[in-house]
Amino acid sequence: MLSRKGIIPEEYVLTRLAEDVPDHARYRARERRARFVGKNGACNVAHKNIREQGRFLQDVFTTLVDLKWPHTLLIFTMSFLCSWLLFGMVWWLIAFAHGDLDHSTRLQRENGEGAAGAPAGFVPCVTSIHSFTSAFLFSIEVQVTIGFGGRMVTEECPAAILVLIVQNIVGLVINAIMLGCIFMKTSQAHRRAETLIFSKHAVIALREGKLCFMLRVGDLRKSMIISATIRMQVVKKTASLEGEVVPLNQIDIQMENPVGGNSIFLVSPLIIYHVIDKNSPLYDISPLNLHHHEDLEIIVILEGVVETTGITTQARTSYLADEILWGQRFVPIVAEEDGQYSVDYSKFGNTVKVPTPSCTARQLEEDKSIMDTMPLSPKGTIRKRSVKLKPKFTISDDPS
């Protein structure tokens, strides 16, 4: 994979490549909560016991697009072969019914003699059809419009002309459906999501005196995502007052970003954060809750329109409790150099420890004195590299 070759740093996660190295290969086996959404954006849901399978056939085109490539190519090949064989059989039946396959009729045509009430110079429905093989070859020539010139339909049989029209229409329909299906598979929106990246870990630290849940998102391509929006959900098991257990309760949480609202201007990597207040589902989360047994998963969804194609794309990832780092902050990766801003993606997922209270947001809000004991950390700023400028003029003594 690209990350193993050193092209893509391991500090951040590419969608679709996030689980390149499984956890069990690096850490000892341990039980952990099953993901609802994988790091690569795939939903970990298995649909079973679906009785109304016929509903998938009501939308054949979408079903074909959703199939895997081997199945799609098999259907693509079989659709043409079956249509060629079907119309080859029809052409063979037309030739058989008209007597084009009779040996005596063939000799009569060659000698130009009339016999048994047949006129001299017998004209077949389709020339040069002598067997099913030649009828099959003629079917391919008609549907693919090859036109070698050895076989052709005559005006002797109106049924042959009708079959010729029908086969051309059927061939155009098959071409439109199958080629459209392959085009949609090659230009699916999730292909663009391959270059939308999320940090491997999320962090919780102080920002403006409040605990915030933060993650970093970026785009590797220069072409922009138009009208990009980002939202987050907390998925956890909950129980109602009546005792109803909801195994996957999805709770929306309010996002904050440098632009404001849910819309983002994803030109350079951004740190998206959520202020943990009394309305947040993370209000009672502390460092003691960030372990692999905790029933907590935060799903991040990034949506937008691809600038080059106009197709809406979506990138997803998730963070389990043990993938959230308490008391950490992302390092700056944007630097000003030679009159422009450069991004160092090798530090995309790097974090540093910062002073953070080891208590919940509820406790921090109720006891303001906790903040008085916290040392202040240095502020992160955009680094500006020094550039030596050559003088544009020199000062010299006038010899006069």
N, C-alpha and C positions, 0 to 999 in steps of 0.2 A: 504494500500500500504506500501512498505518498508520504504518510507520516513516518513510516519506517525507513524511507530513503532520505529523510532529512529535508524534503521539499516543504512539507507542512509541519510546523512545530507541534509538539505534543501537548503544549500548554493550553490549546484551545481545541474545540470540537467542531469539525465539519459536519453539517447535517448529512446524513447517509453514511458517514465514515466514523461516527462518534464511538461506536462499539468495535472499532478495529481490533483492539487488544482487550479480550474479555477480562473481567475482574478476577476470575478464578485462576488465570494464568500468572497473576502477579501477587495475589494475596491468598491466604489460606481460605478454605471453603467455609462459608458461614451463611446462616440464614438471613435473608433480607426481604423486605417488602417487595411484592411483585409490582412491577411498573405498570401504570396505565398507558403511558406514552413513553416510548424508548428515547434514548439520547439522540438517535438518528431520525426521530419524528414518527416512526411507525407505531401505530396503535396496537397495543398488546391485548386484543380482544378476539376471541374465537367464536364464530357464529355457528351454533349447532341446532339440530332438529328443526330445520326450516322446512315446513310442509308445503308451502305454496311456491314451489320451484318455478312454476310457469310464469311468475311475475318477471323473472329475468328475461324471458323470451319476448315480453311485450316491449322491451327496449333493447333490441338486438344490437344496435350500433354501440351503445355504451357497454354492453356485455362483451363485445368483440374487443373494444379498446382496453377493457380491464383484464383481459386474458394475458397470460404470460406469452413471451415471444415465440417459443416453440409451438404452442397451441395456435397462435395467430398465423404463423407461417404454414402450419399444416392445413388450417381451414382455407387459407389463401390458395394453396396448391390444389386442394381437393375441390374447391368450388369451380375452378377452371376445368379440371379433368372431368368432373361429373357432367358439366354442361357440354363439353366436347363429345363425351361418350353418348349422352342422351340425344343430342342432335345428330350425331353420327348414325345412331340407330334409326332415327326418323328418316334421314336421307337414304339409308339402305332399304327401308321399307317402301319408300316412294319409288326407288329404282326397281325393287322386286315386283311391286304391284303394276308398274308400267311395262314390265318385261325387259328391262335393260340388262338384267343379269342372265337372260336365257342365251345359251351358246348359239342356238340356231338363229335367233334374232340378230346376234352380233355378226354372224356370217352373212346373213341377208343384207345387213347394213353395209358390210364391206364390199359385197358383190353388186349392190345396187339393184337387186331383183326383188319383185313382189311375190309373195307366197302366202297361202292361207288367209287370203283377204287383206293382207297388210300391204300398204302402198310401198312402192320402191323408194329408196332413200329414207329409211326409217330414222326419225329424229328422237333421241332419248330425252328424258327430263333433265338429266345432268350428264354431260359428256365425260367419258373416261372413268366411269364408276363400274368396276367389275367385281368388287368384293366389299366386305365390311371394312377392310383396311383402307381401301381407296375412299369409302364413304367417310371414315373417321378423319382422314387427311383433308378431305374437302370441308368437313365441319370446322377443323382448325383454321383453314384458309379463310372461311367466311367470317368467323368470329374475331380473328385477329387481324383480318384484312391484309393478309400476306399477298395473295393474288399472284401465284406462280404462272398462271396462264394455261395450264394443262387441263383444268376442269372448270366448267362454267354452267350456269343454269340457262336453259333454253326457254322459249315461250310456248313449248309444247304442253306443259303441265301448270295450270294455275295454282295447284296445291304446293308445288315446289317454290313458286314465287312467294306465296304466303309464308311458308316456313323460313325462307330467306329473310323476310322482313322481321319475323318474330325473333329469329336468332340474333340478328343485329341489335334489336332492342334489348334482349336479355343480356347480351355481351356488354352493352354500354352500362346497364344497371350494375352488373357484377364489378366492372372496372371502377365505377364511381364509389361503390360501397367499400371495396377492399382497399383501393388506393387512398380513399379518405380515412379509413381506419388506420392504415400504416402511417399516414401523415400525422394523425392525431397522437399516435403512440410515440413518434419521434419528437414531437413538439409539446409534450406534456409539461404542465406548469411546474411539476416537482423537479424537473431537470434544472431549472434556474435556482431552485433552493439549494442545490449542491454547493453554491458559493456564498450562501448566507450562513454566517457562523455565530455560535454562542460560546461563551466561556464555559469551560468544563465544570467549574464550581461557581456557586453563588456565594455571596458574603453578606454578613450582617455587621454593621458598624454604625458609629455615630455620624450624623450629618446634620448640621445646624441644630445641635443639641438634642436630636431625636434619633432613636434607633431606626435604621432603614435596611430593608432587604434590597440588595443590589446585584446586578448581573451586567455583563458586557455583551453587546451585539455589534456585528460588523458585516460588511459586504466586500468580498474580494474583487469584484468586477468594477470597472470604471463606469459602465452603463448603470444608471440609477434605477431604484425601485420607486415608482411614482405613487404618491398617496399612501405611503407606508404607514401602517398602524400596528401597534403591539398591545397585547393584552395578556393578563395572567389569571390563572385559576388555581385554587387550592382544592385538591382532591383528597378526601379522607372519609373514613367511616364515621357516620353520625347516627344518633338515635333521637327520635322525637319524644315529646312528652307522653304520647300515647303508647310508646314502646316500639314504634316502627323503626326498624333498622335499615338505613340507607347505606349500602356497602360502598358506593362511589358517589358521594355527594360533592357536586361541583359548585364552588363558591367563588364568584368574581371578586377580585381585589383591585383597588384603585391604583393606577400607575402614575408615576411622576417621571418626567424626562426633561432634558434641557430646553426642548421646544415648547412644551406645555400640551396638556391633553394626551390623547392616545396617538396622535400623529407624530411621526419623527422624520427628520431630514437626514437620511442615512448616507451622507457623503464620506464621513470618517466614522470609526467605531465610537459608539455612544455607551455610556453607563446609564442603564435604566434602573430606577429605584422606586421602591414603595415605602412610604412612611408608615411605620407600625404604630398605629394609634388605637383608640378604643373601638373603632369600627373595623379593625383589621382582624382576620382570623389568626394572625400570628401574635396577637396581643399577649398571650400567656406562654410564649415560647422562650425558653432559656437555653444556655449551652448544655444543660443536662438532658434536654430533649433531642439533641442532634446526634442520634445514633441510629444504627440500621434497623432497630426494632421499632422505631417510632412510626406510627401510621400517619405519614405526611408525605405528600407529593405536590410540588408546585409546577404547573404546566405553563409554558411560555409559547405564545402563538404570534408569529410575525406574518402579516399579509400586506400585499401591495401589487401594483401593476407593473409588469416588465416594460421598460422603456422601449426596447427594440421591437418587441412582438405585440404588445398590448394585451397579453394574456395575464390574468390574475394568478399569482403564485402564493404559496403558503409554506412557511418553514416552522417546524415545531421542535421543541425539546422539553425536557423535564428535569427537575432536581429533587432527589430524595433527601431525607433528613440528614443522612451522613455525607451528602455532597454540598452542604451549606457550611461555610467556614465562619465561625464566630470571631469577631475582633480582627478581621482582615479587611484590607482595602486594595483595590486594583492600582497597579503602578501606572504612571503616565506613559503613553506610547506615542503621543503626537509631539513632534518637534518642528521648529521653524528652521528651514535650511535653504539657502540660496533663493530667498524670496518666495518660497512656497512651503506648505506644510507636508511633512513626510510622516508616515505611519510605520512603526516597527512592529510587525506582526509576530516576531519571535517572542515578544513579551505580552502577547494578547491576554493570556490567562494568568500572568504572574500577579501575586498579591504580596503585601507586606503587613506585618502585625501593627496594629494601632491600639492605643488605649481605649478599651470598651468595657463598660460595667457588665459583670456577669450576673445580670438579673433580667427579669422580664420587662417588657415595656410598661406593663401595669405598675410594677414596683417602682420603676424609674419615674413614672408620672406621679405616683402617690408620695414618694420620698425625694424631694428635690435636692436634698443634701448629698445625695450620691454623686451628683455632678461636680460638687465642690472639691471632691477628693480625686477627680480625674485630671491627670496632666494633659496639657494641650499638645497635639501632634503638629508637626510642621505642615503647612499648607502645600498641596501639590499644584504646581503651575506648569504652564507650557514651557518646555525647555527651548532655549534659543541658542543655537550654536554660534560661536564667534567666527566671524569671517574676516580675514585680513584683506583690506582694501588697498589696492595700489594707488598711489597719488596720480591724479590726472595731469598735474603740472609740476614743474620744478622751479625753484628760485635760485637764480645765479646772479653774481655780481656783473654789472655792466662794465666792460673793459674801458669804455670811454669815460 
